[in-house]
């Protein structure tokens, strides 16, 4: 059976965007993704927004830092970072973090069923360097502080309930989170050069106020098996969480994290890798490594935020590099999907699909000026594979 066919039949709800994986083929490991022709063809010339896209795709600017969002009176935050989409009746909501300190947090934009901007508002404030995060199956947004002994905050994308700090999920340099409804776990990355990969097991699924924090243990190889061990002191003082468990596997700068169908993908910026964990079999391998691309022609560098589509494609945003969002297909082909021009001092953040899968949201964190006060949030619409 084709991996894509298997995965499309196994999608768990609209929030569990599927992406295949070489581990799905069986016990034998396959080579990490290699460059090839992307599913949408070559990039065209830059459009009026400075974005190069394949034929059939168009872009628009949704918000700019310090300016009113659409016709609303809400001013968009600086340094837009990690994001996610949530269904809202016939429309949807896009949530975006603010990676500034102090005064970080997160904001939301509400869209109609036709994509018109209906409103914008703050859902979290007065926090520090909110980088990435993750969506929960109960439709909350986990906003993560990328600071030493940082917290995870659980927020309400709909703007009704106040945000809640979740210290049970540990205090460390949080980056991203991904929810696994099968094992009732939240996976967490850590942005340190010797960071770890964690999972949080809530005492009650759907309630993050209490539970067990664990760290992944494995050898130093790039593939093999792993186990989990409890973190004794989740507040990370006086000993950091990453230094408490002997044999905890170290990862060089954990970034984006995505779960679908018994598989977790996460990126490490220090070595430009995409890791792939089969959490049912407790095995891991590399889904991508730029150093394994022959001839130094790696299309994906500066790996950062990651999301998946219902078709089975993985979309990875670059922090630097060529300012691209690259796609890794279920056939292990990696290729550019879009490129932002004229913004070489920025990074791409917060990729997320609308519930129907035909609109992709993301930001250029520092825009054309390279300043956090010049962030731009975009939407790309077109014939995405769904």
C-alpha positions as CSV (number, residue, x, y, z in Angstrom):
1,X,0.0,0.0,0.0
2,X,1.3,3.5,-0.8
3,X,2.3,5.5,2.3
4,X,0.0,8.4,1.2
5,X,-3.0,6.1,0.7
6,X,-2.4,4.6,4.2
7,X,-2.1,8.0,5.9
8,X,-5.0,9.7,4.2
9,X,-7.2,6.9,5.5
10,X,-5.8,7.4,9.0
11,X,-6.2,11.1,9.6
12,X,-7.6,11.8,13.0
13,X,-9.9,14.8,12.7
14,X,-9.2,18.1,10.9
15,X,-6.4,19.0,13.3
16,X,-4.3,16.0,12.6
17,X,-2.7,16.9,9.3
18,X,-1.0,13.8,8.0
19,X,2.5,13.4,6.7
20,X,4.0,10.0,5.8
21,X,7.4,8.8,6.8
22,X,9.9,6.3,5.8
23,X,9.3,4.5,9.1
24,X,5.8,3.8,7.9
25,X,7.1,1.4,5.3
26,X,8.4,-1.1,7.7
27,X,11.4,-1.8,9.9
28,X,14.1,-1.0,7.3
29,X,15.3,2.6,7.3
30,X,15.2,4.5,4.0
31,X,17.5,7.5,3.1
32,X,16.4,10.9,4.2
33,X,14.5,13.2,1.7
34,X,16.5,14.3,-1.3
35,X,15.9,17.3,-3.8
36,X,13.5,16.8,-6.6
37,X,10.7,18.4,-8.5
38,X,8.0,19.6,-6.1
39,X,4.3,18.7,-6.5
40,X,3.5,22.2,-7.8
41,X,6.4,22.8,-10.1
42,X,8.9,25.7,-10.3
43,X,8.5,29.0,-8.6
44,X,7.4,31.9,-10.7
45,X,8.5,35.6,-10.6
46,X,7.9,37.5,-7.4
47,X,4.4,38.9,-7.1
48,X,3.4,42.4,-5.8
49,X,4.1,41.2,-2.2
50,X,7.6,40.0,-3.1
51,X,6.7,36.3,-2.9
52,X,7.6,33.7,-5.5
53,X,4.9,31.0,-5.9
54,X,4.1,28.2,-8.2
55,X,1.6,28.7,-11.0
56,X,-2.0,28.9,-9.7
57,X,-1.1,30.4,-6.3
58,X,-1.6,33.9,-5.0
59,X,-0.6,35.8,-1.9
60,X,-2.1,38.6,0.2
61,X,-0.9,40.5,3.2
62,X,-3.1,39.9,6.3
63,X,-1.4,42.1,8.9
64,X,1.7,44.2,9.5
65,X,3.3,44.8,12.9
66,X,2.1,48.1,14.5
67,X,-0.7,48.6,12.0
68,X,-4.4,47.9,12.2
69,X,-5.5,44.5,11.1
70,X,-7.8,45.0,8.1
71,X,-10.6,47.4,9.0
72,X,-10.3,46.6,12.7
73,X,-8.8,48.9,15.3
74,X,-6.5,46.1,16.6
75,X,-2.8,46.7,16.0
76,X,-0.8,43.6,15.0
77,X,2.0,42.5,17.3
78,X,5.8,42.7,16.7
79,X,7.9,39.7,15.7
80,X,5.1,37.3,14.7
81,X,6.2,33.7,15.2
82,X,4.5,30.3,15.7
83,X,0.9,30.0,14.6
84,X,-2.1,27.7,14.0
85,X,-5.6,27.7,12.6
86,X,-8.9,26.9,14.4
87,X,-12.3,26.3,12.9
88,X,-14.8,28.9,13.8
89,X,-18.3,28.1,12.6
90,X,-18.1,28.4,8.8
91,X,-15.0,30.5,9.1
92,X,-11.7,30.1,11.0
93,X,-9.2,31.8,13.2
94,X,-5.4,32.2,12.8
95,X,-3.4,32.6,16.0
96,X,0.1,34.0,16.0
97,X,2.7,34.4,18.8
98,X,4.9,37.5,19.4
99,X,8.5,36.7,20.0
100,X,9.5,39.9,22.0
101,X,10.5,40.3,25.6
102,X,9.0,41.7,27.6
103,X,5.5,42.1,26.3
104,X,5.3,39.1,24.1
105,X,2.1,37.0,24.0
106,X,-0.2,36.0,21.1
107,X,-2.9,37.5,18.9
108,X,-5.7,36.1,16.7
109,X,-7.4,37.1,13.4
110,X,-10.9,35.9,12.7
111,X,-12.0,35.1,9.1
112,X,-15.4,34.6,7.5
113,X,-16.1,31.5,5.4
114,X,-15.0,33.6,2.3
115,X,-11.7,34.6,4.0
116,X,-12.7,38.2,4.9
117,X,-11.2,39.6,8.1
118,X,-13.9,39.9,10.7
119,X,-11.8,40.8,13.7
120,X,-8.5,40.7,15.5
121,X,-7.7,40.6,19.3
122,X,-5.1,39.7,21.9
123,X,-5.3,36.2,23.6
124,X,-2.1,36.4,25.7
125,X,0.0,39.3,27.0
126,X,2.9,40.2,29.3
127,X,4.9,37.1,28.6
128,X,8.4,36.6,27.3
129,X,9.7,35.7,23.8
130,X,6.7,33.5,22.7
131,X,8.2,31.6,19.9
132,X,6.4,28.5,18.7
133,X,3.7,26.4,20.4
134,X,1.0,23.9,19.3
135,X,-2.7,23.3,18.9
136,X,-4.5,20.9,21.2
137,X,-7.4,18.6,20.2
138,X,-9.7,20.6,22.5
139,X,-9.0,23.7,20.5
140,X,-6.6,25.7,22.7
141,X,-3.3,27.2,21.6
142,X,-0.2,26.4,23.6
143,X,2.1,29.4,23.5
144,X,5.7,28.6,24.5
145,X,8.3,31.0,26.0
146,X,11.7,30.6,24.5
147,X,13.7,31.8,27.5
148,X,15.6,30.0,30.3
149,X,13.0,28.4,32.6
150,X,10.2,29.5,30.3
151,X,6.6,28.4,30.7
152,X,3.9,27.1,28.4
153,X,0.7,29.1,28.4
154,X,-2.6,27.6,27.4
155,X,-4.7,30.2,25.5
156,X,-8.2,30.5,24.0
157,X,-8.1,31.3,20.3
158,X,-11.7,32.5,20.5
159,X,-10.9,35.2,23.0
160,X,-13.4,34.1,25.7
161,X,-11.3,32.5,28.4
162,X,-8.2,34.0,30.0
163,X,-4.8,32.4,29.3
164,X,-3.4,30.0,32.0
165,X,0.2,29.3,32.8
166,X,1.0,25.5,32.8
167,X,4.0,25.0,35.0
168,X,3.4,21.2,35.1
169,X,4.7,21.1,31.5
170,X,8.2,22.1,32.8
171,X,10.3,25.2,32.9
172,X,13.0,25.3,30.1
173,X,13.7,27.1,26.9
174,X,10.4,25.9,25.2
175,X,10.0,26.0,21.5
176,X,7.1,24.0,20.0
177,X,4.5,21.5,21.1
178,X,2.5,18.8,19.3
179,X,-0.5,16.9,20.7
180,X,-0.9,13.1,20.4
181,X,-4.5,12.0,21.1
182,X,-3.7,8.3,20.8
183,X,-1.1,8.2,23.6
184,X,-2.6,11.3,25.3
185,X,0.7,13.1,25.2
186,X,2.1,16.5,24.4
187,X,5.5,16.5,22.8
188,X,7.8,19.4,23.4
189,X,11.0,20.7,21.8
190,X,13.8,22.7,23.6
191,X,15.8,25.4,21.9
192,X,19.3,24.7,23.3
193,X,22.4,23.5,21.6
194,X,22.3,20.5,24.0
195,X,18.5,20.5,24.3
196,X,16.2,17.5,24.8
197,X,12.9,16.2,23.4
198,X,10.1,15.8,26.0
199,X,6.6,14.6,26.4
200,X,4.0,15.6,28.9
201,X,1.4,13.1,30.0
202,X,-1.5,14.9,31.6
203,X,-3.1,13.2,34.6
204,X,-6.4,13.8,32.8
205,X,-6.4,14.2,29.0
206,X,-7.7,17.7,28.2
207,X,-6.4,19.2,31.5
208,X,-2.8,20.4,31.5
209,X,-2.7,21.4,35.2
210,X,-1.1,18.2,36.4
211,X,0.8,15.3,34.9
212,X,4.2,13.7,34.3
213,X,7.1,15.3,32.3
214,X,9.4,12.9,30.6
215,X,12.5,13.1,28.4
216,X,13.5,10.9,25.5
217,X,16.5,8.6,26.1
218,X,18.5,7.1,23.2
219,X,22.0,6.6,21.9
220,X,24.1,9.1,19.9
221,X,23.3,7.6,16.5
222,X,20.9,9.2,14.0
223,X,18.6,6.2,14.1
224,X,17.6,3.6,16.5
225,X,15.2,3.0,19.4
226,X,14.3,5.2,22.3
227,X,12.6,5.1,25.7
228,X,11.1,7.7,28.1
229,X,12.3,8.7,31.6
230,X,10.6,10.9,34.1
231,X,12.2,14.3,34.8
232,X,12.6,14.5,38.5
233,X,12.4,18.3,38.9
234,X,10.4,20.0,36.2
235,X,11.0,23.6,37.4
236,X,14.6,23.3,36.2
237,X,16.3,24.8,39.3
238,X,19.0,24.4,40.4
239,X,19.6,21.7,37.7
240,X,18.2,22.3,34.3
241,X,15.6,19.7,33.0
242,X,17.9,18.7,30.2
243,X,20.7,17.8,32.7
244,X,18.7,15.7,35.1
245,X,18.4,12.3,33.4
246,X,21.4,10.2,32.4
247,X,21.2,9.1,28.8
248,X,18.8,11.8,27.7
249,X,19.4,12.3,24.0
250,X,20.7,15.7,23.0
251,X,19.4,17.7,20.0
252,X,21.1,20.7,18.6
253,X,18.5,23.5,18.8
254,X,15.0,22.0,18.8
255,X,12.5,24.0,16.8
256,X,9.2,23.1,15.1
257,X,7.2,20.0,16.0
258,X,4.3,18.2,14.3
259,X,2.3,15.0,15.0
260,X,0.2,12.9,12.8
261,X,-0.6,9.2,12.7
262,X,1.8,7.7,15.2
263,X,4.6,9.9,13.9
264,X,6.3,13.0,15.3
265,X,8.5,15.3,13.2
266,X,10.7,18.0,14.7
267,X,13.5,20.2,13.4
268,X,16.9,21.0,14.9
269,X,18.4,24.3,13.6
270,X,22.0,23.6,14.7
271,X,22.4,20.8,12.2
272,X,19.6,21.5,9.7
273,X,17.9,18.2,10.4
274,X,14.3,17.0,10.4
275,X,13.9,14.1,12.9
276,X,11.1,11.5,12.7
277,X,9.9,9.5,15.6
278,X,7.6,6.5,15.3
279,X,6.0,6.8,18.7
280,X,4.1,3.5,18.3
281,X,7.3,1.5,17.7
282,X,9.6,3.8,19.8
283,X,12.1,4.2,16.9
284,X,13.6,7.3,15.4
285,X,15.5,8.3,12.2
286,X,16.3,11.3,10.0
287,X,13.6,12.5,7.6
288,X,16.0,15.2,6.3
289,X,19.6,16.3,6.8
290,X,21.1,19.0,4.5
291,X,24.6,17.5,5.0
292,X,23.4,14.3,3.3
293,X,22.3,16.1,0.1
294,X,25.0,15.4,-2.6
295,X,26.9,18.3,-4.1
296,X,26.0,20.8,-1.4
297,X,22.7,21.6,-3.2
298,X,20.4,21.3,-0.2
299,X,17.2,23.2,-0.9
300,X,16.2,23.4,2.7
301,X,18.4,25.2,5.3
302,X,17.8,27.1,8.5
303,X,15.0,24.6,9.4
304,X,12.4,26.1,11.8
305,X,8.6,25.9,12.2
306,X,6.8,23.0,10.6
307,X,3.3,22.0,9.7
308,X,1.6,19.3,7.6
309,X,-1.2,19.0,5.1
310,X,-4.0,16.5,4.9
311,X,-2.5,15.1,1.8
312,X,0.6,14.0,3.6
313,X,3.0,16.8,2.7
314,X,5.2,18.4,5.3
315,X,5.9,22.2,5.1
316,X,9.0,23.6,6.8
317,X,9.8,27.3,7.2
318,X,13.3,28.6,6.9
319,X,15.0,30.9,9.5
320,X,17.2,32.6,7.0
321,X,18.4,30.3,4.2
322,X,16.7,31.5,1.0
323,X,13.6,32.7,3.0
324,X,11.6,29.7,1.7
325,X,8.9,27.4,2.8
326,X,10.0,24.0,1.5
327,X,7.8,20.9,1.1
328,X,8.8,17.3,1.9
329,X,6.5,14.9,0.1
330,X,5.4,11.4,1.1
331,X,7.8,10.2,-1.5
332,X,10.7,11.8,0.4
333,X,11.3,14.6,-2.2
334,X,12.2,18.0,-0.8
335,X,11.6,21.2,-2.9
336,X,10.9,24.9,-2.4
337,X,7.2,25.8,-2.3
338,X,7.6,29.5,-2.0
339,X,10.3,32.1,-1.5
340,X,10.1,35.6,0.0
341,X,12.3,38.1,-1.8
342,X,13.9,41.3,-0.4
343,X,13.7,40.2,3.2
344,X,17.1,38.5,3.8
345,X,17.3,39.7,7.4
346,X,14.1,38.1,8.4
347,X,12.8,34.5,9.0
348,X,9.6,32.7,8.0
349,X,7.4,31.7,10.9
350,X,4.0,30.2,11.8
351,X,3.0,28.2,8.8
352,X,-0.6,26.8,9.3
353,X,-3.4,25.7,7.0
354,X,-7.0,26.8,7.1
355,X,-9.4,24.0,8.1
356,X,-10.2,23.3,4.4
357,X,-6.5,23.1,3.6
358,X,-6.7,25.6,0.7
359,X,-5.1,28.6,2.5
360,X,-1.6,28.7,4.1
361,X,-0.8,31.4,6.7
362,X,2.7,32.4,7.7
363,X,4.8,35.4,8.7
364,X,8.0,37.1,7.9
365,X,9.1,38.0,11.4
366,X,11.1,41.1,10.6
367,X,9.9,42.0,7.2
368,X,11.9,44.2,4.8
369,X,13.7,46.2,7.5
370,X,15.0,43.4,9.6
371,X,13.3,44.9,12.7
372,X,10.9,43.0,14.9
373,X,8.5,46.0,14.6
374,X,8.2,45.3,10.8
375,X,6.7,41.8,10.8
376,X,4.3,40.8,8.0
377,X,1.7,38.0,8.1
378,X,0.6,36.5,4.8
379,X,-2.0,34.2,3.3
380,X,-1.3,32.0,0.2
381,X,-4.3,30.6,-1.6
382,X,-4.3,28.0,-4.3
383,X,-4.7,24.4,-5.5
384,X,-3.0,22.7,-2.5
385,X,-3.2,18.9,-2.5
386,X,-5.8,17.8,0.0
